[in-house]
Amino acid sequence: MPSTAATQVLSLVTTVGGEDDARRLASALLDQRLAACVQVDRLESHYRWEGALCAEAEWRLTVKSAPDKLAALQAFLATQHPYELPQVVWQLLEATPAYAAWVRGEVDGLSAR
């Protein structure tokens, strides 16, 4: 099936250091209708920061939104994210027309469900 705006969903991923921050960001994203869904899960990140090897527990937020909300999501995270240099990566996903419509309805405030 060819890609169309009607079947595209934005998936944006970021991480934070604690469950409280993850829940705070998830709630705010939903409240501001920047996300239709935010999945939160715990993981361990291994990385190099300022020359030192690090291994830290983190919480990953996977944000499902509409593609046209990307700039607003980036602006939100620039002011609300607790990290100095947060991971903010995204991709466009193909979804069923029904799921993509649900996402669009949630972020546009048009959902009847």
N, C-alpha and C positions, 0 to 999 in steps of 0.2 A: 504494500500500500504506500503510495507516495506521501511524503510529509506535507502537512498543511497546518496552518495556524490553529485550526480546529482540533488537532490531535496532539499539539505540543504542550508539554509541561516543563517548567523550569525546576531543576533539582539543584539546590545550593547547599553546600556542606561547610560547617565551621565547627571548631572545638573550643571548649572552655575547661577550666581547671576544676570546677566543682558542680555538684548537682544543683545547688541553689541558683548559681548563675545560669545553668542550662534551663531550669524551670522558669526563671525570670524572663529570659530571652524568648523562650517558646510562648509563654503567655502574652508577652507584649507583641510579638509578631502576629499572633492570632487576633488579639484585641484591635490592633491597627489594620487588620485585614491585609497584611503583607504576605500571609501564608494561609493556605487552606488546611495544611497539616504540617506538624513538626514532629519528627521521630527523634527520640533521645535514647542514646545507649552509651554504656560505659566501655572504655577501652584503655589500652596502654600505648602511649606514644614514645618512640625512641627517636632522638634527633640530636643534632649538634646546635648549640646556642652559644654565641660569643666564645667559640673555641672549646667549649666543654661538652662532653657527651652527656646526654640527659635521658632519663627514662621516668615518665610521669604518668599517673592516672589522669585521664581526661574524660570528658563527656562530649560525644559527637551529636550535633544537631543536623538532621537532614530536613531541609525546608522544601516543601512542595508548593509551588506558586505558579503564577502566569508569567510567561516570558517578558511581558512589558512591565513587570514589577522589579526587574533586576536593579535598575538605578536607585529606586526607593529602598530596596533591601540593602544595597551597598551603603547608602547614606545612613540608614538606621544603624547598621553595624559599625560604621565609622564613629558614631557617637555613643553607642550603648555597649559595645563589646569590651570586656575587661582587659584583654591582652594588648600589649604595646604593638605587636605585629600579628594580628589574627590570621589564621588560615581562612580564606574565603575563596572557595572554588565552586564552579557551577558547570552544568551541562544541560542541554535541551534533550528531553526524552520524548519518545513517541509513546502515546497512551491511547487507550480506547477512546472513541469519541465521547462516551458517557462519562468516563473519569475526567477527561480534560474539561468537559463542560461543568462538572461538579467543582473542579478547582477554580475555574473562571468565575462561577457563580459565587463561591465563597469569598474570593478576594475582591470581587466587585460588589459584594453585599446583596446579591440577587438570589441567593439560594433559598429555596422554599422548604428544604429538608431540615 
